[in-house]
Amino acid sequence: MLTATFQVAVEWKVKRVTFSSTGGMYLGVQGQADEEHPLLLQSPFPILAYQKIVEVAAGEFAKKTGISTICVRLMGMYGPFDGAQLGLAPRLVHAAVGGRAPNLENVFFGNADDAIDLCYIKDMARAIALLQTAEELQYDVYNIASGKPTPNKELVEAVKRVVPDFKVDLPRGHFPFPPLPLVETKRLQSDTGFSPKFDTRSAIQDYVNWLKAGNPK
């Protein structure tokens, strides 16, 4: 896939190629992390190993072709068209709208005392578009995130405000896994002026409205 992408970019003479990466790169890092934070070559999951390969390959492609090539490390994405429903937020919203109990099996950081950076998909899409269309960028890697942790308890309360009869009991304590740090977004803000438009409550309301409008559940 990488080779085909690079080939098409050259043939079409595009201005910029943007590859999606993941905030999971920072798994196990303590405190805060920016794009310059050293990353371990070893990866606990194949997807993280692949994303590291993509970032290295993207940098080499840019050097060889002169085409602007960036990688965006996406953090806590949720919202419409999240069909995989891997995170806690989409599982809660889909269950609330569907009038059923949520499936909490194998949800990373889905315990009552967990908190992670969540970024609503409409904000994330806007950030990617701003980077892709920017006249000039200073860097080749950007974190895209809300810039603040959202406690799972806050997430549950936001769903209950929008769907008052929804009930859920999250597993107690913290998810038994190395934590994710708070990622900095100074590069993104500096080069695009981006700031999220959705807070937790408005994002959940928009997501619920989208599902209730008959869009795919």
C-alpha angles and dihedrals in degrees: 000000000000093000092050091049092051092047094051092046090056094044093049092042092227121187097226142005119208120198124194117234130166142253085226084087086083095054109146095014112133126227115348129353132197130187092271094057111122113253127208115244091220115082129197091212131042092232091060091050090051092050091053089052090051092052092051093045092048091055092051091047091054092051093050100044105026089231113140106251125182138175121215118206104213119209129198098340117185137154141078117008092019089139095162092060092199096153132065097248098062092043091054094046096046091047093048093050091044093050095236140111113272122249104241097177116129095356110156111227091000098135126115096256097042124110128184137170108271123192121189112234095240090056091046093050091050091051091051091049091050091052094045093051099037113125091225135005128197098207143038099218126053133180114222112199142119091257096232136076118249113210113226089233089060090049092052092048091050091054091047092052091055096038103029097187094054115118130189138156113205120209111269125256127003131327107262097244138092109282128248115240127230105266122218121232100190092121092053093047093047097049100038109016089236122169126162117262096195126070121193096273098045091045093052091047091051092046093050092047090051092053094044089053087070100262119147114297 
